[in-house]
Amino acid sequence: MGRQRQPEIADELLDRCTDHALEYGLPDRLDPLVRATGTSARMLLYHFGTRDELLRAILRQARQRQLDSFGELLRVRPDEAYTATLARAWSAMTGPDGRPYLRMFSQLRENAEQSLWPGFRRIATTDWLQPLEEGLRSIGRPESATLVLAVIRGLLMDLDATADTARTDRAFHELLDALDPARDVT
């Protein structure tokens, strides 16, 4: 008779592993996760099965955290123009709180993505369309959701490649001006 699984321990280990991966990236080996959790490789494998299953769990949890955080940033606020909401969301996504997610998910290479999370790039794109469409509807521009998402994704890739925050911020604000030329930029 084996030991009964304790989900709360697995949850705590997963939280620590996810925190570590968001700070340092997905590791190639278990050793960094062992050190981050203060447990053994054997215990991580006991709770998650394989290294790849643990990495998949880390990716799923990090993605859920990102969806929760960025989803809240993108929601419509009755007392705020949606372009102001987008400006605030852009600052958060590209700032210290958002960068770990961008770093982790840009780290996924095509071959790693296929084995760890098949279809991730498609899901990571399309799941933002609905909240953007809802928000843009508030300024009469719901049809611009794909354009806005494409510009955001492109600027995030540009920022990742060049670290030129000032230039990418200016480009994003040009997009906001195009969406709502009468917006208040104060």
C-alpha positions, -999 to 999 in steps of 0.1 A, spaced: 0 0 0 15 33 -11 15 67 4 -16 87 -3 -10 118 -25 -12 151 -8 -24 177 -33 -16 207 -10 21 196 -11 20 193 -49 4 228 -51 30 243 -29 58 227 -49 42 239 -81 39 275 -68 76 275 -59 86 260 -92 65 285 -111 79 314 -92 114 301 -99 107 296 -136 92 331 -139 123 346 -124 149 325 -142 132 308 -171 124 271 -177 153 250 -166 168 222 -187 173 200 -157 155 194 -124 184 207 -102 173 243 -102 137 234 -93 150 211 -65 170 240 -50 140 263 -54 116 240 -36 140 227 -10 129 191 -18 144 163 -38 141 153 -75 125 121 -63 97 141 -46 91 163 -76 88 133 -98 66 116 -72 42 145 -74 44 153 -111 55 121 -128 82 133 -152 103 164 -157 82 172 -188 50 169 -168 63 192 -142 74 217 -168 39 215 -184 23 221 -150 46 251 -145 37 265 -179 0 260 -173 2 277 -139 23 306 -152 -2 310 -181 -31 311 -157 -14 337 -136 -8 358 -167 -44 354 -179 -57 365 -145 -33 394 -142 -35 407 -178 -72 399 -181 -79 422 -152 -58 449 -168 -77 446 -201 -112 447 -186 -135 476 -194 -138 502 -167 -169 524 -169 -151 555 -157 -121 552 -181 -117 554 -219 -105 520 -232 -74 536 -247 -64 547 -212 -70 511 -201 -48 498 -229 -21 523 -220 -21 512 -184 -21 475 -194 8 481 -218 28 497 -190 21 467 -167 28 441 -194 61 456 -202 71 466 -167 86 445 -139 54 426 -132 48 416 -168 83 409 -180 87 375 -163 57 361 -183 70 376 -216 105 362 -209 91 327 -201 67 324 -230 92 338 -255 116 312 -243 95 284 -257 110 273 -290 89 256 -317 102 221 -309 99 226 -271 65 240 -275 53 210 -295 63 186 -268 55 206 -237 24 224 -249 11 216 -284 -8 245 -299 5 270 -273 12 298 -298 -23 296 -312 -39 296 -278 -17 323 -265 -28 345 -294 -65 338 -297 -74 339 -259 -67 377 -259 -90 385 -288 -123 383 -268 -112 407 -240 -97 431 -265 -129 430 -287 -150 437 -256 -129 466 -246 -126 481 -280 -164 478 -284 -166 505 -257 -149 530 -281 -167 517 -312 -138 497 -325 -144 460 -318 -132 450 -353 -98 463 -344 -91 435 -319 -69 415 -342 -50 446 -353 -44 457 -317 -33 422 -307 -9 420 -336 6 453 -328 10 444 -292 26 411 -300 49 427 -325 60 454 -302 66 429 -274 88 409 -297 106 442 -307 110 451 -270 124 416 -263 149 419 -291 160 455 -286 151 465 -250 142 499 -265 114 508 -242 111 544 -253 107 535 -290 82 507 -284 62 528 -259 60 556 -286 48 532 -312 22 518 -288 9 553 -281 7 560 -318 -16 530 -321 -38 544 -293 -39 577 -311 -50 560 -343 -77 541 -324 -91 572 -307 -77 604 -321 -97 625 -296 -82 606 -266 -68 627 -237 -31 620 -234 -25 638 -201 
